[in-house]
Amino acid sequence: MKIKTLAVAVTLLTMSGFAHAQVERVTVTAEQKKAAENKLKATFSQIQVTGFEPSHVPGVFELSTGSNTYYYYPGKDGQDGVLIFGEMYDAQGNNLTQAAREKRLDKALAALPINTAITIGDVKSDIEFIEITDPECPFCYDYDNWLKGQPFADKVKRQVVFLMNSGHPGERREVEHIICSEDKKKALDEAFKNTPDNNVITEWKTCPEAEGIIAEHQKIVKGVGAQGTPAFIINGKMVTGFSEAQILAAIKSIMPQQ
């Protein structure tokens, strides 16, 4: 079937059924759900669907593609289906779309090999979060430098996961160097600073387990839907990009109250 690109960008702020305190997802049969999903995939075949569920609005389905959430109305009586981009809120101002993202993220993390992440910082700290990074990413380097200047820099436990970028041919060797080094924080610093014109690393570390850990990290990256670096999972929420304000607010949300 010819691919259609019909889409409507709307924010679903007020819909029928949003007047109660708790908005439940609409109940549909397995057959109805399957028929709607099949129509979506046939009409918008370029979309890689990773999740498909009834939404909170009758006739509208919630779909996920990695870390993104959209909505789909399959239409009636032979009509074309419609993709809907936007956030869905209830009458109390709760962001139902964000809640769905967080629920999917929690479920994905529970099934992923997070124990293969590289721990940097205070291993006993309760202030713990996941960083998805790339030693050849300039924004990741900027974040790392920014974090060093924060008063809590030595009090956090950073669970570092590497996203392998095909456009960064030197990254593979740098990541293995970090994984195989005893002092991983120092090795990460070295990798960020190492360039063809500035050979900070003169003795490259290697080890047999590196290949397996790198493969596990790619499972994590794919499983949480990270599409670029840096990205962070802090308190069950994904923060994408180096936004000082967002990252600082997210980290402070998991710090013990003074």
Residue, then its C-alpha position, 0 to 999 in steps of 0.5 A: m500500500k502506498i505510504k500516507t503521511l497524513a498527520v494532525a498536530v493537536t494537544l488533547l486538553t479537553m475531551s469527553g470523559f475528562a471530568h472525573a478525578q481519575v481518567e482510566r484507559v478505554t477498554v477494548t477487545a484484543e481483536q479491536k486493538k489488533a485491527a487498529e494496530n494492523k491498520l496503523k502499520a499498513t498505512f504508516s508503514q515507515i513507523q517502527v512501533t514499539g508499543f500500542e495500547p488503548s488511550h484514555v479517549p474512546g477510539v484513539f490509541e496510544l503508540s510508542t516509537g522508542s522514547n516517543t509517544y503519539y496517538y492514532y485514530p484508525g477512522k471509521d467506515g473506510q476512512d484513513g487513519v490519523l496520527i496525532f502528535g501532542e500531549m494528553y492532559d486530564a481535567q486536573g492538569n495531569n500529563l497523561t502522555q508523560a505518565a505513559r512514557e515513565k511507565r514504559l521506561d520503568k518497565a523497560l529498565a526492569a528488563l535491561p542489563i543495567n548492572t553492566a553500566i560503568t559506575i563513576g562517583d560515589v558507589k554508595s550514594d543514594i543519589e543515583f542516575i543513568e547517563i547515556t554518553d559518548p566520549e566523542c560527543p562535545f555536549c557530553y564533554d560540556y556536561d561532564n565539565w559542568l557536573k565537576g563544578q557542582p557542589f554535589a559532584d562527588k556525592v552522586k553515583r553515575q551509571v554510565v552507558f555508552l551509545m556507539n555512534s557510527g560517525h565517531p570511528g575512534e569511540r570504540r577504542e575509547v570506550e574499551h579503554i574506559i571499561c578496562s581501566e581500574d580508575k574509570k573516572k580518570a579514563l573517562d576524563e582522558a577519553f573526553k580530552n583525547t583527540p588526534d591532535n592531543n594524544v592524552i591516552t598513550e597506553w590504551k587499555t583492552c580486556p576480553e569483557a569489553e565487547g560483551i559490555i558494549a553489546e549490553h549497553q546497546k541493548i539498554v540504549k535501544g530499550v529505553g529509546a535513546q536516540g542521541t547523547p547525552a541523555f539521562i534517566i533520573n528519577g524515572k524520567m528521560v532528560t535528553g540533551f545538555s540542558e543545565a536547568q533540566i538536569l539540575a532540577a532532575i538531580k535535585s529531585i532525588m537529593p535528600q532534603q536538607 
